[in-house]
Amino acid sequence: MGMFNIRKPILSLVGLLAVVSLVGCQQAEGKKGNSKELSQEQIIEKGLEAFEHLKNGEIKLESKIERKFSEPTSDGNTHAVYTPTFEGSFELKPVRVRGLYTNNGTSQEEYYDAFHEYSRPKDSSEWEMFSYSQENKQPVGVNQEAIRFFQTQKDKFEVTKKKDQYVLTYKSKDVNHLLEPNNAVLQGPVPIGVSYFENSEGSYQIDLIVSKENLTPLGVTYTCTSNSSFAKEKLTCKITYSKQNTGVQVEVPEAVEKLGGI
């Protein structure tokens, strides 16, 4: 009888542990299943929404563009390579971006608002103001106008699933009807992009990268080419985000405020 009384609580404890273990496994499987349950259409829709709702953060941009000219330029060159970089912070509503821009050994601090670009050499205190040569020029990775366009092209996106991220890829070779007329939108945030011309060849690819866990925007990559009577061009540009939507604020330089910047 005493032996039976000892075994009974032991068996109860073993049973309780088994139940706890089973519940834990079910919860873990449930968490894994949530990600697996998303269809490609849902990943595209939610991924684009995540970029639409991106408000602020820090950004790092590394780019390389190579041009082989059909004829020598005024300085006699037939080949040129540019390697612009940008590292700084951004807000999107309203648009403010500030950081350090470099290209082929030169560097300068830059500030962007919705209307103008401001820059100063790294060792100078003097800021200069420039009107944008094109809209959507601020280096924010991908601009909101492009996201609105991509939301009308969801059926043309492909999704690649990686260990901890999804890559949403959009491609086009339609130079005449898409790439040339919309170049400022599609390549706007790239410091130096390829040039698309009517009746020439070219390609455009953008990869929007989001986390698997909560579809947070992680970065953007551009891979573009152009082959025209002007030059053969190839662009690769990689943008990485950090501190996304954590309340990052961009400080407006005092000199820029005096110039009328916002």
C-alpha positions as CSV (number, residue, x, y, z in Angstrom):
1,M,0.0,0.0,0.0
2,G,2.8,2.4,0.9
3,M,4.6,1.6,-2.4
4,F,1.4,2.5,-4.3
5,N,1.1,5.8,-2.5
6,I,4.7,6.8,-3.5
7,R,4.2,5.9,-7.1
8,K,1.0,7.8,-7.6
9,P,2.4,11.4,-7.1
10,I,5.5,10.4,-9.2
11,L,3.2,9.3,-12.1
12,S,1.1,12.5,-11.7
13,L,4.3,14.6,-12.0
14,V,5.4,12.7,-15.1
15,G,2.0,13.2,-16.7
16,L,2.1,17.0,-15.9
17,L,5.5,17.3,-17.4
18,A,4.4,15.6,-20.6
19,V,1.4,17.9,-20.9
20,V,3.6,21.0,-20.4
21,S,6.1,19.7,-23.0
22,L,3.3,19.0,-25.5
23,V,1.8,22.5,-25.0
24,G,5.3,24.1,-25.4
25,C,5.9,22.1,-28.7
26,Q,2.5,23.2,-30.0
27,Q,3.2,26.8,-29.3
28,A,6.6,26.6,-30.9
29,E,5.1,24.9,-34.0
30,G,2.4,27.6,-34.0
31,K,5.0,30.4,-34.1
32,K,6.8,28.6,-37.0
33,G,3.6,28.0,-38.7
34,N,2.5,31.6,-38.7
35,S,5.4,32.5,-41.0
36,K,4.9,29.5,-43.2
37,E,1.2,30.2,-43.6
38,L,1.8,33.5,-45.4
39,S,1.2,33.0,-49.2
40,Q,3.5,34.8,-51.7
41,E,0.7,37.3,-52.3
42,Q,0.4,38.1,-48.6
43,I,4.2,38.5,-48.3
44,I,4.2,41.0,-51.2
45,E,1.3,42.9,-49.9
46,K,2.5,43.1,-46.3
47,G,6.1,43.8,-47.4
48,L,5.0,46.8,-49.5
49,E,2.9,48.0,-46.7
50,A,5.9,47.8,-44.4
51,F,7.9,50.1,-46.7
52,E,4.9,52.4,-47.0
53,H,4.8,52.8,-43.2
54,L,8.5,53.3,-42.8
55,K,8.9,56.5,-40.9
56,N,12.5,57.0,-39.7
57,G,15.8,55.3,-39.1
58,E,19.4,55.2,-40.0
59,I,20.6,54.3,-43.5
60,K,23.8,53.1,-45.1
61,L,24.2,53.2,-48.9
62,E,27.0,51.7,-51.0
63,S,26.9,52.0,-54.8
64,K,29.0,51.4,-57.9
65,I,28.2,52.5,-61.4
66,E,30.4,51.8,-64.4
67,R,30.1,53.6,-67.8
68,K,31.8,52.7,-71.1
69,F,31.3,55.7,-73.4
70,S,30.7,55.3,-77.1
71,E,32.9,58.3,-77.8
72,P,35.6,59.9,-75.6
73,T,34.3,62.6,-73.2
74,S,35.7,66.2,-73.2
75,D,38.6,65.1,-71.0
76,G,39.4,62.1,-73.3
77,N,37.9,59.3,-71.1
78,T,36.1,56.4,-72.6
79,H,35.5,54.6,-69.2
80,A,34.4,55.9,-65.8
81,V,33.7,54.3,-62.5
82,Y,31.9,56.0,-59.6
83,T,31.6,54.6,-56.1
84,P,29.3,56.9,-54.1
85,T,28.4,56.1,-50.5
86,F,26.0,57.7,-48.0
87,E,25.6,57.1,-44.3
88,G,23.2,59.0,-42.1
89,S,19.7,59.3,-40.6
90,F,16.3,60.0,-42.2
91,E,12.7,60.9,-41.5
92,L,10.0,60.5,-44.2
93,K,7.0,62.5,-42.9
94,P,8.2,65.2,-43.6
95,V,11.3,64.2,-45.6
96,R,14.5,65.0,-43.9
97,V,17.8,63.3,-44.5
98,R,21.3,64.1,-43.2
99,G,24.6,62.3,-43.4
100,L,28.0,62.0,-45.0
101,Y,28.3,61.5,-48.8
102,T,31.5,60.3,-50.4
103,N,32.5,59.6,-54.0
104,N,35.8,58.5,-55.4
105,G,37.8,60.0,-52.5
106,T,35.9,63.2,-51.9
107,S,33.4,63.7,-49.0
108,Q,30.9,66.2,-47.9
109,E,28.0,66.5,-45.4
110,E,24.6,66.6,-47.0
111,Y,21.1,67.6,-45.8
112,Y,17.9,67.0,-47.8
113,D,14.4,68.3,-47.2
114,A,11.4,68.1,-49.5
115,F,12.5,70.9,-51.8
116,H,16.2,71.4,-51.7
117,E,19.6,69.7,-51.2
118,Y,22.2,71.3,-49.0
119,S,25.9,70.4,-48.8
120,R,29.2,71.5,-47.4
121,P,32.7,70.1,-47.7
122,K,33.7,67.9,-44.7
123,D,36.1,70.5,-43.3
124,S,34.0,73.6,-44.1
125,S,31.3,75.5,-42.1
126,E,29.6,76.9,-45.2
127,W,26.5,75.3,-46.5
128,E,25.3,75.6,-50.1
129,M,21.7,75.2,-51.3
130,F,20.7,73.5,-54.5
131,S,17.4,73.0,-56.2
132,Y,16.7,69.4,-57.1
133,S,17.5,68.5,-60.7
134,Q,14.8,65.8,-60.3
135,E,12.2,64.9,-57.7
136,N,12.6,62.0,-55.3
137,K,16.3,62.5,-55.1
138,Q,16.6,62.1,-51.3
139,P,18.7,59.0,-50.4
140,V,16.0,57.1,-48.5
141,G,16.4,53.7,-50.1
142,V,13.1,53.7,-52.0
143,N,10.8,56.7,-52.2
144,Q,7.1,56.6,-51.4
145,E,6.0,57.4,-55.0
146,A,7.8,54.2,-56.1
147,I,6.1,52.2,-53.4
148,R,2.7,53.4,-54.6
149,F,3.6,52.4,-58.1
150,F,4.8,48.9,-56.9
151,Q,1.5,48.4,-55.2
152,T,-0.2,48.5,-58.6
153,Q,2.3,45.9,-59.8
154,K,2.0,43.2,-57.1
155,D,1.5,40.4,-59.6
156,K,4.8,41.1,-61.2
157,F,6.8,40.6,-58.0
158,E,8.7,37.4,-57.1
159,V,9.5,36.3,-53.5
160,T,12.7,34.6,-52.4
161,K,12.6,33.1,-49.0
162,K,15.9,33.1,-47.0
163,K,16.7,32.0,-43.5
164,D,15.4,35.1,-41.7
165,Q,14.2,37.4,-44.5
166,Y,12.0,37.7,-47.6
167,V,13.3,39.3,-50.8
168,L,10.6,41.0,-52.9
169,T,12.0,41.4,-56.5
170,Y,10.6,43.5,-59.3
171,K,12.2,43.5,-62.8
172,S,11.5,45.3,-66.0
173,K,13.2,45.7,-69.5
174,D,10.5,48.1,-70.8
175,V,12.7,51.1,-71.5
176,N,10.2,53.1,-73.7
177,H,7.1,52.8,-71.6
178,L,8.3,52.4,-68.1
179,L,12.0,52.9,-67.3
180,E,12.8,56.1,-69.4
181,P,9.6,58.1,-68.5
182,N,9.7,57.1,-64.8
183,N,13.5,57.1,-64.2
184,A,13.3,59.8,-61.5
185,V,10.9,57.7,-59.4
186,L,12.4,54.3,-60.0
187,Q,16.0,55.3,-59.4
188,G,15.5,58.5,-57.5
189,P,17.3,57.6,-54.2
190,V,20.4,56.3,-56.1
191,P,23.1,58.9,-56.0
192,I,24.2,58.2,-59.6
193,G,21.9,56.0,-61.7
194,V,22.0,54.6,-65.2
195,S,20.5,56.7,-68.0
196,Y,17.6,55.2,-69.9
197,F,16.9,56.5,-73.5
198,E,14.0,55.8,-75.8
199,N,14.6,53.0,-78.3
200,S,17.6,51.7,-76.4
201,E,18.1,48.5,-74.3
202,G,18.1,48.4,-70.6
203,S,17.1,46.5,-67.5
204,Y,15.9,47.4,-64.0
205,Q,15.7,45.3,-60.9
206,I,14.9,46.3,-57.3
207,D,15.0,44.0,-54.3
208,L,13.0,45.0,-51.3
209,I,14.2,43.1,-48.3
210,V,12.0,42.5,-45.1
211,S,12.5,40.4,-42.0
212,K,10.6,37.1,-41.7
213,E,9.7,37.7,-38.1
214,N,7.7,40.9,-38.4
215,L,8.2,42.1,-42.0
216,T,10.4,45.1,-41.0
217,P,12.2,46.8,-43.9
218,L,15.8,45.7,-43.8
219,G,17.2,47.2,-47.0
220,V,17.0,47.7,-50.8
221,T,19.2,46.7,-53.6
222,Y,19.3,48.0,-57.2
223,T,20.8,46.2,-60.2
224,C,20.4,48.2,-63.4
225,T,21.9,48.3,-66.9
226,S,21.6,50.5,-69.9
227,N,23.0,50.1,-73.4
228,S,22.5,53.2,-75.6
229,S,24.3,55.2,-78.2
230,F,25.7,57.2,-75.3
231,A,27.2,54.5,-73.2
232,K,27.0,51.0,-71.7
233,E,26.2,51.4,-68.0
234,K,25.9,49.0,-65.1
235,L,24.7,49.9,-61.6
236,T,24.7,48.0,-58.3
237,C,23.5,49.8,-55.2
238,K,22.9,48.3,-51.8
239,I,21.0,50.1,-49.0
240,T,20.8,48.9,-45.4
241,Y,18.4,50.2,-42.7
242,S,18.8,50.2,-38.9
243,K,16.9,51.6,-36.0
244,Q,13.7,51.5,-38.2
245,N,10.7,53.4,-36.7
246,T,12.4,54.0,-33.4
247,G,11.8,57.7,-33.3
248,V,15.1,58.8,-35.0
249,Q,15.1,62.6,-35.5
250,V,17.1,64.4,-38.1
251,E,18.8,67.6,-36.8
252,V,18.4,70.5,-39.2
253,P,21.7,72.4,-39.5
254,E,21.4,75.9,-38.1
255,A,22.9,77.4,-41.3
256,V,20.3,75.5,-43.4
257,E,17.5,77.0,-41.2
258,K,18.8,80.4,-42.0
259,L,18.8,79.5,-45.7
260,G,15.1,78.7,-45.4
261,G,15.4,74.9,-45.1
262,I,13.0,72.8,-43.0
